[in-house]
């Protein structure tokens, strides 16, 4: 029947538009999450600095040459982000892994590889995924989809 074909076509167009808007909204929210994660990291760092200043003022003795940790206890509990000198950040680990790997890989594959390489760290897939999206937002990584899988690679530097 001609009426059914027109109706099916109209619904198909509507669904296609809705899917596109949904994907755009997901991307917008991922960007917002990455921005908020960076803002939270900065606030946590400032909190550590302020705590050290308060301790120094209470003791009335300066703490010369002392590094201010990014988070209390040397680990922020979110994937083992670095604090202090000599410990590489999770974002650097991810960036290095992407650069060395060459082949596209998922957030869970990266988490598994980094967890195996760094058994002293508790690395969570959700934190790796957020860090990857942050790298994508900064143009330092690329995202691609294969079916329902999201894969990441190192961004190719501009020539």
C-alpha positions in Angstrom: 0.0 0.0 0.0 1.3 3.4 -0.9 0.4 5.0 2.5 2.4 2.4 4.4 5.5 3.1 2.3 5.3 6.9 2.9 4.8 6.3 6.6 7.7 3.9 6.8 9.9 6.4 5.0 8.8 9.2 7.3 9.6 7.1 10.4 12.9 6.0 8.9 13.9 9.7 8.4 12.8 10.6 11.9 14.7 7.7 13.5 17.9 8.6 11.5 17.6 12.2 12.6 17.1 11.1 16.2 20.1 8.8 16.1 22.3 11.6 14.7 21.2 14.0 17.5 21.7 11.3 20.1 25.3 10.7 18.9 26.0 14.4 18.9 24.7 14.7 22.4 26.8 11.8 23.6 29.9 13.5 22.1 29.0 16.8 23.8 28.6 15.0 27.2 31.9 13.1 26.7 33.6 16.5 26.2 32.0 17.9 29.2 33.0 14.9 31.3 36.6 15.3 30.2 36.5 19.0 31.0 35.0 18.4 34.4 37.6 15.6 35.1 40.4 18.1 34.4 38.7 20.7 36.6 38.4 18.2 39.4 42.1 17.2 39.1 43.0 20.9 39.4 40.8 21.3 42.5 42.3 18.2 44.1 45.8 19.5 43.5 44.9 22.9 45.0 43.4 21.2 48.0 46.7 19.3 48.6 48.6 22.6 48.3 46.3 24.3 50.8 46.6 21.5 53.2 50.4 21.7 53.1 50.2 25.5 53.6 48.0 25.0 56.6 50.3 22.4 58.1 53.3 24.7 57.5 51.5 27.6 59.2 50.4 25.4 62.1 54.0 24.2 62.7 55.3 27.7 62.0 58.1 26.2 60.0 58.5 26.4 56.3 58.8 23.2 54.2 61.7 24.2 51.9 62.2 22.2 48.7 59.3 19.9 49.4 57.3 18.7 46.5 53.5 19.2 46.8 51.8 16.0 46.0 49.0 16.1 43.4 46.8 14.1 45.7 46.9 13.0 49.3 48.7 9.7 49.8 50.5 9.7 46.5 47.5 8.2 44.6 44.2 9.7 43.8 42.3 6.4 43.7 41.3 7.1 40.2 43.5 4.9 38.1 46.7 5.6 40.1 47.5 9.1 38.7 51.0 10.2 39.5 52.1 12.3 42.4 55.5 13.6 43.3 58.6 13.3 41.1 59.5 10.2 39.2 56.1 8.7 38.7 54.5 8.8 35.3 50.8 9.9 35.1 48.1 7.6 33.8 47.5 10.0 30.9 51.2 9.7 29.9 51.0 5.9 30.2 48.0 5.9 27.9 49.7 8.3 25.4 52.8 6.1 25.4 50.8 2.9 24.9 48.9 4.4 22.0 52.2 5.7 20.4 53.9 2.3 20.8 51.0 0.2 19.8 50.1 1.5 16.3 47.0 -0.7 16.0 43.7 0.6 17.2 42.7 -0.7 20.7 39.8 -0.3 23.0 39.8 1.3 26.5 39.5 -2.2 28.1 42.5 -3.5 26.1 44.6 -0.5 27.1 43.5 -1.0 30.8 44.5 -4.7 30.6 47.9 -3.9 29.1 48.7 -1.1 31.5 47.5 -3.1 34.5 49.8 -6.0 33.5 52.7 -3.6 33.0 52.1 -1.7 36.2 50.9 -4.2 38.8 51.4 -1.6 41.6 48.6 0.6 40.2 44.9 0.1 40.3 43.8 1.2 36.8 40.1 1.4 36.1 38.6 1.1 32.6 36.2 4.0 33.2 39.2 6.3 34.1 41.1 5.1 31.1 38.1 5.8 28.8 37.7 9.3 30.3 41.4 10.0 29.8 41.2 8.7 26.2 38.3 11.0 25.5 40.2 13.9 27.0 43.2 13.1 24.7 40.7 13.0 21.8 39.3 16.3 22.8 42.9 17.7 22.8 43.7 16.2 19.4 46.3 13.9 20.9 44.4 10.7 20.1 41.9 9.6 17.5 38.6 7.6 18.1 37.0 5.3 15.6 34.1 2.9 15.7 34.0 -0.7 14.5 30.4 -1.9 15.0 29.6 -1.2 18.6 33.3 -1.0 19.6 35.1 2.3 20.1 38.9 2.1 19.3 41.6 4.6 19.9 44.9 5.3 18.2 47.6 8.0 18.7 46.9 11.1 16.7 49.2 11.6 13.7 51.1 14.9 14.1 50.4 17.5 11.5 53.2 17.9 8.9 
